[in-house]
Amino acid sequence: MNLRINGQELRFRISKEELESLCSGSIVSQSTILPNSKKIEAQIIPNNSDDTMNLSDKNNIIILNVSKNLTQKFYDSLPSKEGLEKIQKIDDTNSITLFLEVDIRTQKRKKD
């Protein structure tokens, strides 16, 4: 997983294998150890909700909740440069745009 933060945008880029894990109900996670043994973690958690995607956080973990139905539809559409996108309202004046993408370039590199 690759997590990119740009202002009020969070872009989660995963491999096809990680998408397969989400489709099967497994959590995909990535952590980074910072100085003083601090850790930041990002998780993508599949669920049975109808909501496409939403962002939450808990104990320095950035959590992207995503519908298993949506991940399966996404998987079935591969290969595609298009990803999933959702604007999540934070409060009356702020929102964050969430992206979930599959890095199709890694698939091409593995075939070489």
LOKOL-809651 format. One record per residue: x, y, z of N, C-alpha, C, O, CB in turn; residue in one letter. Coordinates in steps of 0.1 Angstrom, whole numbers. Glycine has a CB too. Example, Ala and Ser with C-alpha at 12.3 -4.5 7.8 and 13.67 -1.06 7.14 Angstrom:
BEGIN
atom n_u:132, n_v:-57, n_w:78, ca_u:123, ca_v:-45, ca_w:78, c_u:132, c_v:-33, c_w:78, o_u:142, o_v:-33, o_w:85, cb_u:113, cb_v:-45, cb_w:90, resn:a
atom n_u:128, n_v:-22, n_w:71, ca_u:137, ca_v:-11, ca_w:71, c_u:129, c_v:0, c_w:79, o_u:134, o_v:11, o_w:80, cb_u:141, cb_v:-6, cb_w:57, resn:s
***
This chain:
BEGIN
atom n_u:8, n_v:-12, n_w:0, ca_u:0, ca_v:0, ca_w:0, c_u:9, c_v:12, c_w:0, o_u:19, o_v:13, o_w:6, cb_u:-10, cb_v:0, cb_w:12, resn:m
atom n_u:4, n_v:22, n_w:-7, ca_u:11, ca_v:35, ca_w:-8, c_u:0, c_v:45, c_w:-4, o_u:-10, o_v:46, o_w:-10, cb_u:17, cb_v:38, cb_w:-22, resn:n
atom n_u:3, n_v:53, n_w:6, ca_u:-6, ca_v:64, ca_w:10, c_u:0, c_v:77, c_w:7, o_u:11, o_v:80, o_w:11, cb_u:-9, cb_v:63, cb_w:25, resn:l
atom n_u:-7, n_v:85, n_w:-1, ca_u:-2, ca_v:99, ca_w:-4, c_u:-12, c_v:109, c_w:1, o_u:-24, o_v:108, o_w:-1, cb_u:-1, cb_v:100, cb_w:-20, resn:r
atom n_u:-7, n_v:119, n_w:8, ca_u:-14, ca_v:130, ca_w:14, c_u:-11, c_v:142, c_w:7, o_u:1, o_v:146, o_w:5, cb_u:-12, cb_v:131, cb_w:29, resn:i
atom n_u:-21, n_v:149, n_w:2, ca_u:-19, ca_v:162, ca_w:-5, c_u:-30, c_v:171, c_w:-1, o_u:-41, o_v:171, o_w:-7, cb_u:-18, cb_v:160, cb_w:-21, resn:n
atom n_u:-28, n_v:180, n_w:9, ca_u:-38, ca_v:189, ca_w:14, c_u:-50, c_v:181, c_w:19, o_u:-48, o_v:172, o_w:28, cb_u:-43, cb_v:198, cb_w:3, resn:g
atom n_u:-61, n_v:183, n_w:14, ca_u:-73, ca_v:176, ca_w:18, c_u:-77, c_v:164, c_w:9, o_u:-88, o_v:161, o_w:7, cb_u:-85, cb_v:185, cb_w:19, resn:q
atom n_u:-66, n_v:157, n_w:4, ca_u:-68, ca_v:145, ca_w:-4, c_u:-59, c_v:134, c_w:2, o_u:-48, o_v:136, o_w:6, cb_u:-64, cb_v:148, cb_w:-18, resn:e
atom n_u:-66, n_v:122, n_w:4, ca_u:-58, ca_v:110, ca_w:8, c_u:-60, c_v:100, c_w:-4, o_u:-71, o_v:97, o_w:-7, cb_u:-64, cb_v:104, cb_w:21, resn:l
atom n_u:-48, n_v:96, n_w:-9, ca_u:-48, ca_v:86, ca_w:-20, c_u:-42, c_v:73, c_w:-15, o_u:-30, o_v:72, o_w:-12, cb_u:-41, cb_v:92, cb_w:-32, resn:r
atom n_u:-50, n_v:63, n_w:-15, ca_u:-46, ca_v:49, ca_w:-11, c_u:-43, c_v:42, c_w:-24, o_u:-53, o_v:39, o_w:-31, cb_u:-56, cb_v:42, cb_w:-2, resn:f
atom n_u:-31, n_v:38, n_w:-27, ca_u:-28, ca_v:30, ca_w:-39, c_u:-23, c_v:17, c_w:-34, o_u:-14, o_v:15, o_w:-27, cb_u:-17, cb_v:38, cb_w:-48, resn:r
atom n_u:-30, n_v:6, n_w:-39, ca_u:-27, ca_v:-7, ca_w:-35, c_u:-24, c_v:-16, c_w:-47, o_u:-27, o_v:-12, o_w:-59, cb_u:-39, cb_v:-13, cb_w:-27, resn:i
atom n_u:-19, n_v:-28, n_w:-45, ca_u:-16, ca_v:-37, ca_w:-55, c_u:-29, c_v:-46, c_w:-58, o_u:-38, o_v:-45, o_w:-50, cb_u:-4, cb_v:-47, cb_w:-52, resn:s
atom n_u:-28, n_v:-53, n_w:-69, ca_u:-40, ca_v:-62, ca_w:-72, c_u:-41, c_v:-72, c_w:-62, o_u:-52, o_v:-76, o_w:-58, cb_u:-38, cb_v:-68, cb_w:-86, resn:k
atom n_u:-30, n_v:-77, n_w:-56, ca_u:-30, ca_v:-87, ca_w:-46, c_u:-37, c_v:-82, c_w:-33, o_u:-44, o_v:-89, o_w:-26, cb_u:-16, cb_v:-92, cb_w:-43, resn:e
atom n_u:-34, n_v:-69, n_w:-30, ca_u:-40, ca_v:-63, ca_w:-18, c_u:-55, c_v:-61, c_w:-20, o_u:-63, o_v:-63, o_w:-11, cb_u:-34, cb_v:-50, cb_w:-15, resn:e
atom n_u:-59, n_v:-58, n_w:-33, ca_u:-73, ca_v:-57, ca_w:-36, c_u:-80, c_v:-71, c_w:-34, o_u:-91, o_v:-72, o_w:-29, cb_u:-75, cb_v:-51, cb_w:-50, resn:l
atom n_u:-73, n_v:-81, n_w:-39, ca_u:-79, ca_v:-95, ca_w:-37, c_u:-81, c_v:-98, c_w:-22, o_u:-90, o_v:-104, o_w:-18, cb_u:-69, cb_v:-105, cb_w:-43, resn:e
atom n_u:-71, n_v:-93, n_w:-14, ca_u:-73, ca_v:-96, ca_w:1, c_u:-85, c_v:-88, c_w:6, o_u:-92, o_v:-94, o_w:14, cb_u:-60, cb_v:-91, cb_w:8, resn:s
atom n_u:-87, n_v:-76, n_w:2, ca_u:-99, ca_v:-69, ca_w:6, c_u:-112, c_v:-76, c_w:2, o_u:-121, o_v:-77, o_w:9, cb_u:-99, cb_v:-54, cb_w:0, resn:l
atom n_u:-112, n_v:-81, n_w:-11, ca_u:-124, ca_v:-88, ca_w:-16, c_u:-127, c_v:-100, c_w:-7, o_u:-138, o_v:-104, o_w:-6, cb_u:-122, cb_v:-92, cb_w:-30, resn:c
atom n_u:-116, n_v:-106, n_w:-2, ca_u:-118, ca_v:-118, ca_w:6, c_u:-121, c_v:-115, c_w:21, o_u:-123, o_v:-124, o_w:29, cb_u:-106, cb_v:-127, cb_w:6, resn:s
atom n_u:-122, n_v:-102, n_w:24, ca_u:-125, ca_v:-98, ca_w:38, c_u:-113, c_v:-95, c_w:47, o_u:-115, o_v:-92, o_w:59, cb_u:-133, cb_v:-108, cb_w:44, resn:g
atom n_u:-101, n_v:-95, n_w:42, ca_u:-89, ca_v:-93, ca_w:50, c_u:-86, c_v:-78, c_w:50, o_u:-89, o_v:-71, o_w:41, cb_u:-77, cb_v:-101, cb_w:44, resn:s
atom n_u:-80, n_v:-74, n_w:61, ca_u:-76, ca_v:-60, ca_w:63, c_u:-62, c_v:-58, c_w:56, o_u:-53, o_v:-67, o_w:57, cb_u:-75, cb_v:-56, cb_w:78, resn:i
atom n_u:-60, n_v:-47, n_w:49, ca_u:-47, ca_v:-44, ca_w:43, c_u:-41, c_v:-32, c_w:52, o_u:-48, o_v:-22, o_w:54, cb_u:-48, cb_v:-40, cb_w:28, resn:v
atom n_u:-29, n_v:-34, n_w:56, ca_u:-23, ca_v:-23, ca_w:64, c_u:-8, c_v:-21, c_w:61, o_u:-2, o_v:-29, o_w:55, cb_u:-24, cb_v:-27, cb_w:79, resn:s
atom n_u:-4, n_v:-9, n_w:64, ca_u:10, ca_v:-4, ca_w:62, c_u:13, c_v:4, c_w:74, o_u:6, o_v:13, o_w:78, cb_u:11, cb_v:4, cb_w:48, resn:q
atom n_u:25, n_v:3, n_w:79, ca_u:30, ca_v:11, ca_w:90, c_u:43, c_v:17, c_w:88, o_u:51, o_v:12, o_w:80, cb_u:30, cb_v:3, cb_w:104, resn:s
atom n_u:46, n_v:28, n_w:94, ca_u:58, ca_v:35, ca_w:93, c_u:63, c_v:39, c_w:107, o_u:55, o_v:44, o_w:115, cb_u:57, cb_v:48, cb_w:84, resn:t
atom n_u:75, n_v:35, n_w:111, ca_u:81, ca_v:38, ca_w:124, c_u:88, c_v:51, c_w:123, o_u:96, o_v:54, o_w:114, cb_u:90, cb_v:27, cb_w:128, resn:i
atom n_u:85, n_v:60, n_w:132, ca_u:90, ca_v:74, ca_w:132, c_u:100, c_v:74, c_w:144, o_u:101, o_v:65, o_w:152, cb_u:79, cb_v:84, cb_w:134, resn:l
atom n_u:108, n_v:85, n_w:145, ca_u:117, ca_v:87, ca_w:157, c_u:109, c_v:85, c_w:170, o_u:97, o_v:87, o_w:171, cb_u:124, cb_v:101, cb_w:156, resn:p
atom n_u:117, n_v:82, n_w:180, ca_u:111, ca_v:80, ca_w:193, c_u:101, c_v:68, c_w:194, o_u:92, o_v:68, o_w:202, cb_u:105, cb_v:92, cb_w:199, resn:n
atom n_u:103, n_v:59, n_w:185, ca_u:94, ca_v:47, ca_w:184, c_u:80, c_v:49, c_w:182, o_u:71, o_v:41, o_w:185, cb_u:96, cb_v:39, cb_w:197, resn:s
atom n_u:77, n_v:61, n_w:176, ca_u:63, ca_v:64, ca_w:173, c_u:60, c_v:57, c_w:160, o_u:68, o_v:55, o_w:151, cb_u:60, cb_v:80, cb_w:171, resn:k
atom n_u:47, n_v:53, n_w:158, ca_u:43, ca_v:46, ca_w:146, c_u:30, c_v:52, c_w:141, o_u:21, o_v:55, o_w:148, cb_u:41, cb_v:31, cb_w:149, resn:k
atom n_u:30, n_v:53, n_w:128, ca_u:18, ca_v:57, ca_w:120, c_u:14, c_v:45, c_w:112, o_u:22, o_v:39, o_w:105, cb_u:20, cb_v:70, cb_w:111, resn:i
atom n_u:1, n_v:42, n_w:112, ca_u:-4, ca_v:31, ca_w:105, c_u:-16, c_v:35, c_w:97, o_u:-24, o_v:43, o_w:101, cb_u:-8, cb_v:19, cb_w:114, resn:e
atom n_u:-17, n_v:29, n_w:85, ca_u:-29, ca_v:31, ca_w:76, c_u:-35, c_v:17, c_w:74, o_u:-27, o_v:7, o_w:71, cb_u:-25, cb_v:38, cb_w:62, resn:a
atom n_u:-48, n_v:16, n_w:75, ca_u:-55, ca_v:4, ca_w:73, c_u:-66, c_v:6, c_w:63, o_u:-73, o_v:16, o_w:63, cb_u:-60, cb_v:-2, cb_w:86, resn:q
atom n_u:-69, n_v:-4, n_w:55, ca_u:-81, ca_v:-4, ca_w:47, c_u:-89, c_v:-16, c_w:52, o_u:-84, o_v:-28, o_w:51, cb_u:-78, cb_v:-5, cb_w:31, resn:i
atom n_u:-101, n_v:-13, n_w:56, ca_u:-109, ca_v:-24, ca_w:63, c_u:-121, c_v:-26, c_w:54, o_u:-130, o_v:-17, o_w:53, cb_u:-112, cb_v:-20, cb_w:77, resn:i
atom n_u:-123, n_v:-38, n_w:49, ca_u:-135, ca_v:-41, ca_w:42, c_u:-147, c_v:-44, c_w:52, o_u:-145, o_v:-49, o_w:62, cb_u:-134, cb_v:-54, cb_w:32, resn:p
atom n_u:-159, n_v:-40, n_w:48, ca_u:-170, ca_v:-42, ca_w:56, c_u:-183, c_v:-45, c_w:48, o_u:-182, o_v:-44, o_w:36, cb_u:-173, cb_v:-29, cb_w:65, resn:n
atom n_u:-194, n_v:-47, n_w:55, ca_u:-206, ca_v:-51, ca_w:48, c_u:-216, c_v:-39, c_w:46, o_u:-227, o_v:-41, o_w:43, cb_u:-213, cb_v:-62, cb_w:55, resn:n
atom n_u:-211, n_v:-27, n_w:49, ca_u:-220, ca_v:-16, ca_w:48, c_u:-223, c_v:-12, c_w:34, o_u:-216, o_v:-16, o_w:25, cb_u:-214, cb_v:-4, cb_w:56, resn:s
atom n_u:-233, n_v:-4, n_w:32, ca_u:-237, ca_v:1, ca_w:19, c_u:-229, c_v:13, c_w:15, o_u:-228, o_v:17, o_w:3, cb_u:-252, cb_v:4, cb_w:18, resn:d
atom n_u:-223, n_v:19, n_w:25, ca_u:-215, ca_v:32, ca_w:22, c_u:-203, c_v:28, c_w:14, o_u:-196, o_v:18, o_w:18, cb_u:-211, cb_v:39, cb_w:36, resn:d
atom n_u:-199, n_v:35, n_w:4, ca_u:-188, ca_v:32, ca_w:-4, c_u:-175, c_v:32, c_w:3, o_u:-168, o_v:22, o_w:4, cb_u:-187, cb_v:41, cb_w:-16, resn:t
atom n_u:-171, n_v:43, n_w:9, ca_u:-159, ca_v:45, ca_w:16, c_u:-161, c_v:56, c_w:26, o_u:-168, o_v:65, o_w:24, cb_u:-147, cb_v:48, cb_w:7, resn:m
atom n_u:-154, n_v:55, n_w:38, ca_u:-154, ca_v:66, ca_w:47, c_u:-141, c_v:64, c_w:55, o_u:-135, o_v:54, o_w:57, cb_u:-166, cb_v:66, cb_w:56, resn:n
atom n_u:-136, n_v:76, n_w:60, ca_u:-124, ca_v:77, ca_w:67, c_u:-126, c_v:79, c_w:82, o_u:-135, o_v:86, o_w:86, cb_u:-115, cb_v:88, cb_w:61, resn:l
atom n_u:-118, n_v:72, n_w:90, ca_u:-118, ca_v:74, ca_w:104, c_u:-104, c_v:72, c_w:109, o_u:-95, o_v:69, o_w:102, cb_u:-128, cb_v:64, cb_w:111, resn:s
atom n_u:-102, n_v:75, n_w:122, ca_u:-89, ca_v:73, ca_w:128, c_u:-90, c_v:68, c_w:142, o_u:-100, o_v:71, o_w:149, cb_u:-81, cb_v:86, cb_w:127, resn:d
atom n_u:-80, n_v:61, n_w:147, ca_u:-80, ca_v:56, ca_w:160, c_u:-66, c_v:53, c_w:164, o_u:-59, o_v:45, o_w:158, cb_u:-89, cb_v:44, cb_w:162, resn:k
atom n_u:-61, n_v:60, n_w:175, ca_u:-47, ca_v:57, ca_w:180, c_u:-36, c_v:57, c_w:170, o_u:-29, o_v:47, o_w:168, cb_u:-47, cb_v:43, cb_w:187, resn:n
atom n_u:-35, n_v:68, n_w:162, ca_u:-25, ca_v:70, ca_w:152, c_u:-27, c_v:60, c_w:140, o_u:-18, o_v:57, o_w:133, cb_u:-12, cb_v:68, cb_w:158, resn:n
atom n_u:-39, n_v:55, n_w:138, ca_u:-42, ca_v:46, ca_w:127, c_u:-52, c_v:54, c_w:118, o_u:-63, o_v:57, o_w:122, cb_u:-48, cb_v:32, cb_w:131, resn:i
atom n_u:-48, n_v:55, n_w:105, ca_u:-57, ca_v:61, ca_w:96, c_u:-65, c_v:49, c_w:90, o_u:-59, o_v:40, o_w:84, cb_u:-49, cb_v:69, cb_w:84, resn:i
atom n_u:-78, n_v:50, n_w:90, ca_u:-86, ca_v:38, ca_w:86, c_u:-95, c_v:42, c_w:75, o_u:-103, o_v:52, o_w:76, cb_u:-94, cb_v:33, cb_w:98, resn:i
atom n_u:-94, n_v:35, n_w:64, ca_u:-103, ca_v:36, ca_w:53, c_u:-113, c_v:24, c_w:53, o_u:-108, o_v:13, o_w:50, cb_u:-96, cb_v:38, cb_w:39, resn:l
atom n_u:-125, n_v:27, n_w:56, ca_u:-135, ca_v:16, ca_w:56, c_u:-141, c_v:16, c_w:42, o_u:-145, o_v:26, o_w:36, cb_u:-146, cb_v:19, cb_w:67, resn:n
atom n_u:-142, n_v:4, n_w:36, ca_u:-147, ca_v:3, ca_w:22, c_u:-156, c_v:-9, c_w:21, o_u:-154, o_v:-20, o_w:27, cb_u:-135, cb_v:2, cb_w:12, resn:v
atom n_u:-167, n_v:-8, n_w:14, ca_u:-177, ca_v:-18, ca_w:12, c_u:-170, c_v:-30, c_w:4, o_u:-164, o_v:-28, o_w:-6, cb_u:-189, cb_v:-13, cb_w:5, resn:s
atom n_u:-173, n_v:-42, n_w:9, ca_u:-167, ca_v:-54, ca_w:2, c_u:-174, c_v:-55, c_w:-12, o_u:-167, o_v:-59, o_w:-21, cb_u:-170, cb_v:-67, cb_w:10, resn:k
atom n_u:-187, n_v:-52, n_w:-13, ca_u:-193, ca_v:-52, ca_w:-26, c_u:-186, c_v:-43, c_w:-36, o_u:-184, o_v:-46, o_w:-48, cb_u:-208, cb_v:-48, cb_w:-25, resn:n
atom n_u:-182, n_v:-31, n_w:-31, ca_u:-176, ca_v:-21, ca_w:-39, c_u:-162, c_v:-26, c_w:-43, o_u:-158, o_v:-24, o_w:-55, cb_u:-174, cb_v:-8, cb_w:-32, resn:l
atom n_u:-154, n_v:-32, n_w:-34, ca_u:-141, ca_v:-38, ca_w:-38, c_u:-142, c_v:-49, c_w:-48, o_u:-134, o_v:-50, o_w:-57, cb_u:-134, cb_v:-43, cb_w:-25, resn:t
atom n_u:-153, n_v:-57, n_w:-47, ca_u:-154, ca_v:-67, ca_w:-57, c_u:-157, c_v:-62, c_w:-71, o_u:-152, o_v:-66, o_w:-81, cb_u:-165, cb_v:-77, cb_w:-53, resn:q
atom n_u:-166, n_v:-51, n_w:-71, ca_u:-169, ca_v:-45, ca_w:-84, c_u:-156, c_v:-38, c_w:-90, o_u:-154, o_v:-39, o_w:-102, cb_u:-180, cb_v:-34, cb_w:-82, resn:k
atom n_u:-149, n_v:-32, n_w:-81, ca_u:-136, ca_v:-26, ca_w:-85, c_u:-127, c_v:-37, c_w:-91, o_u:-121, o_v:-34, o_w:-101, cb_u:-129, cb_v:-19, cb_w:-73, resn:f
atom n_u:-125, n_v:-48, n_w:-84, ca_u:-117, ca_v:-59, ca_w:-89, c_u:-121, c_v:-64, c_w:-103, o_u:-113, o_v:-66, o_w:-111, cb_u:-117, cb_v:-70, cb_w:-79, resn:y
atom n_u:-134, n_v:-65, n_w:-104, ca_u:-140, ca_v:-70, ca_w:-117, c_u:-137, c_v:-61, c_w:-129, o_u:-137, o_v:-65, o_w:-140, cb_u:-155, cb_v:-73, cb_w:-116, resn:d
atom n_u:-135, n_v:-48, n_w:-126, ca_u:-133, ca_v:-38, ca_w:-136, c_u:-118, c_v:-37, c_w:-140, o_u:-115, o_v:-30, o_w:-150, cb_u:-137, cb_v:-24, cb_w:-131, resn:s
atom n_u:-109, n_v:-44, n_w:-134, ca_u:-95, ca_v:-43, ca_w:-137, c_u:-92, c_v:-50, c_w:-150, o_u:-99, o_v:-59, o_w:-154, cb_u:-86, cb_v:-49, cb_w:-126, resn:l
atom n_u:-81, n_v:-46, n_w:-158, ca_u:-73, ca_v:-35, ca_w:-155, c_u:-79, c_v:-22, c_w:-159, o_u:-86, o_v:-21, o_w:-169, cb_u:-59, cb_v:-36, cb_w:-162, resn:p
atom n_u:-77, n_v:-12, n_w:-150, ca_u:-83, ca_v:1, ca_w:-153, c_u:-75, c_v:12, c_w:-146, o_u:-69, o_v:10, o_w:-135, cb_u:-98, cb_v:2, cb_w:-148, resn:s
atom n_u:-73, n_v:23, n_w:-152, ca_u:-66, ca_v:34, ca_w:-146, c_u:-75, c_v:42, c_w:-136, o_u:-71, o_v:50, o_w:-128, cb_u:-61, cb_v:44, cb_w:-156, resn:k
atom n_u:-88, n_v:39, n_w:-137, ca_u:-98, ca_v:46, ca_w:-129, c_u:-98, c_v:39, c_w:-115, o_u:-97, o_v:27, o_w:-114, cb_u:-112, cb_v:45, cb_w:-135, resn:e
atom n_u:-100, n_v:48, n_w:-105, ca_u:-101, ca_v:43, ca_w:-91, c_u:-114, c_v:47, c_w:-85, o_u:-123, o_v:51, o_w:-92, cb_u:-89, cb_v:48, cb_w:-82, resn:g
atom n_u:-115, n_v:45, n_w:-72, ca_u:-127, ca_v:49, ca_w:-65, c_u:-124, c_v:62, c_w:-59, o_u:-113, o_v:65, o_w:-54, cb_u:-131, cb_v:38, cb_w:-54, resn:l
atom n_u:-134, n_v:71, n_w:-58, ca_u:-133, ca_v:84, ca_w:-52, c_u:-145, c_v:88, c_w:-45, o_u:-157, o_v:85, o_w:-49, cb_u:-130, cb_v:94, cb_w:-64, resn:e
atom n_u:-143, n_v:94, n_w:-33, ca_u:-154, ca_v:99, ca_w:-25, c_u:-150, c_v:112, c_w:-18, o_u:-139, o_v:112, o_w:-12, cb_u:-159, cb_v:88, cb_w:-15, resn:k
atom n_u:-159, n_v:121, n_w:-18, ca_u:-157, ca_v:133, ca_w:-9, c_u:-164, c_v:131, c_w:4, o_u:-176, o_v:129, o_w:4, cb_u:-161, cb_v:146, cb_w:-17, resn:i
atom n_u:-157, n_v:132, n_w:15, ca_u:-163, ca_v:130, ca_w:28, c_u:-163, c_v:143, c_w:35, o_u:-153, o_v:150, o_w:37, cb_u:-155, cb_v:119, cb_w:36, resn:q
atom n_u:-175, n_v:147, n_w:39, ca_u:-177, ca_v:159, ca_w:47, c_u:-172, c_v:157, c_w:61, o_u:-174, o_v:147, o_w:68, cb_u:-192, cb_v:163, cb_w:47, resn:k
atom n_u:-164, n_v:167, n_w:66, ca_u:-158, ca_v:166, ca_w:79, c_u:-166, c_v:174, c_w:89, o_u:-170, o_v:170, o_w:100, cb_u:-143, cb_v:171, cb_w:79, resn:i
atom n_u:-169, n_v:186, n_w:85, ca_u:-178, ca_v:195, ca_w:93, c_u:-184, c_v:205, c_w:83, o_u:-185, o_v:202, o_w:71, cb_u:-169, cb_v:203, cb_w:104, resn:d
atom n_u:-190, n_v:216, n_w:89, ca_u:-197, ca_v:225, ca_w:80, c_u:-189, c_v:232, c_w:69, o_u:-194, o_v:236, o_w:59, cb_u:-203, cb_v:236, cb_w:89, resn:d
atom n_u:-176, n_v:233, n_w:71, ca_u:-168, ca_v:240, ca_w:62, c_u:-156, c_v:231, c_w:55, o_u:-150, o_v:236, o_w:46, cb_u:-162, cb_v:252, cb_w:68, resn:t
atom n_u:-154, n_v:219, n_w:60, ca_u:-143, ca_v:211, ca_w:56, c_u:-147, c_v:198, c_w:50, o_u:-157, o_v:192, o_w:55, cb_u:-133, cb_v:209, cb_w:67, resn:n
atom n_u:-140, n_v:193, n_w:41, ca_u:-142, ca_v:179, ca_w:35, c_u:-128, c_v:174, c_w:31, o_u:-119, o_v:181, o_w:31, cb_u:-152, cb_v:179, cb_w:23, resn:s
atom n_u:-128, n_v:161, n_w:29, ca_u:-116, ca_v:154, ca_w:24, c_u:-120, c_v:145, c_w:13, o_u:-130, o_v:138, o_w:13, cb_u:-109, cb_v:146, cb_w:36, resn:i
atom n_u:-111, n_v:145, n_w:3, ca_u:-114, ca_v:136, ca_w:-9, c_u:-106, c_v:123, c_w:-7, o_u:-93, o_v:124, o_w:-5, cb_u:-110, cb_v:143, cb_w:-22, resn:t
atom n_u:-112, n_v:112, n_w:-8, ca_u:-106, ca_v:99, ca_w:-6, c_u:-105, c_v:92, c_w:-20, o_u:-114, o_v:92, o_w:-28, cb_u:-114, cb_v:90, cb_w:4, resn:l
atom n_u:-94, n_v:86, n_w:-22, ca_u:-91, ca_v:78, ca_w:-35, c_u:-86, c_v:64, c_w:-31, o_u:-78, o_v:63, o_w:-22, cb_u:-81, cb_v:86, cb_w:-44, resn:f
atom n_u:-92, n_v:54, n_w:-38, ca_u:-86, ca_v:41, ca_w:-37, c_u:-83, c_v:37, c_w:-51, o_u:-92, o_v:36, o_w:-60, cb_u:-97, cb_v:31, cb_w:-30, resn:l
atom n_u:-70, n_v:33, n_w:-53, ca_u:-66, ca_v:30, ca_w:-67, c_u:-57, c_v:17, c_w:-66, o_u:-51, o_v:14, o_w:-56, cb_u:-57, cb_v:42, cb_w:-73, resn:e
atom n_u:-57, n_v:10, n_w:-77, ca_u:-49, ca_v:-2, ca_w:-79, c_u:-37, c_v:3, c_w:-88, o_u:-40, o_v:8, o_w:-99, cb_u:-56, cb_v:-14, cb_w:-85, resn:v
atom n_u:-25, n_v:0, n_w:-84, ca_u:-13, ca_v:3, ca_w:-91, c_u:-12, c_v:-7, c_w:-102, o_u:-6, o_v:-18, o_w:-100, cb_u:-1, cb_v:4, cb_w:-82, resn:d
atom n_u:-17, n_v:-4, n_w:-114, ca_u:-16, ca_v:-13, ca_w:-125, c_u:-2, c_v:-14, c_w:-131, o_u:1, o_v:-24, o_w:-138, cb_u:-26, cb_v:-10, cb_w:-136, resn:i
atom n_u:7, n_v:-5, n_w:-128, ca_u:20, ca_v:-5, ca_w:-133, c_u:28, c_v:-17, c_w:-126, o_u:37, o_v:-23, o_w:-133, cb_u:28, cb_v:8, cb_w:-130, resn:r
atom n_u:25, n_v:-20, n_w:-114, ca_u:32, ca_v:-31, ca_w:-107, c_u:29, c_v:-44, c_w:-114, o_u:37, o_v:-53, o_w:-114, cb_u:28, cb_v:-32, cb_w:-92, resn:t
atom n_u:17, n_v:-45, n_w:-119, ca_u:13, ca_v:-58, ca_w:-127, c_u:21, c_v:-59, c_w:-139, o_u:26, o_v:-70, o_w:-142, cb_u:-2, cb_v:-57, cb_w:-130, resn:q
atom n_u:24, n_v:-48, n_w:-146, ca_u:32, ca_v:-49, ca_w:-158, c_u:46, c_v:-53, c_w:-155, o_u:53, o_v:-60, o_w:-162, cb_u:31, cb_v:-36, cb_w:-166, resn:k
atom n_u:52, n_v:-47, n_w:-144, ca_u:66, ca_v:-49, ca_w:-140, c_u:67, c_v:-64, c_w:-137, o_u:78, o_v:-70, o_w:-140, cb_u:70, cb_v:-40, cb_w:-129, resn:r
atom n_u:58, n_v:-70, n_w:-130, ca_u:59, ca_v:-84, ca_w:-125, c_u:59, c_v:-94, c_w:-137, o_u:65, o_v:-104, o_w:-136, cb_u:48, cb_v:-87, cb_w:-116, resn:k
atom n_u:53, n_v:-90, n_w:-148, ca_u:52, ca_v:-98, ca_w:-160, c_u:65, c_v:-98, c_w:-168, o_u:68, o_v:-108, o_w:-174, cb_u:41, cb_v:-94, cb_w:-169, resn:k
atom n_u:73, n_v:-88, n_w:-166, ca_u:86, ca_v:-87, ca_w:-174, c_u:96, c_v:-96, c_w:-169, o_u:107, o_v:-97, o_w:-174, cb_u:91, cb_v:-72, cb_w:-173, resn:d
***
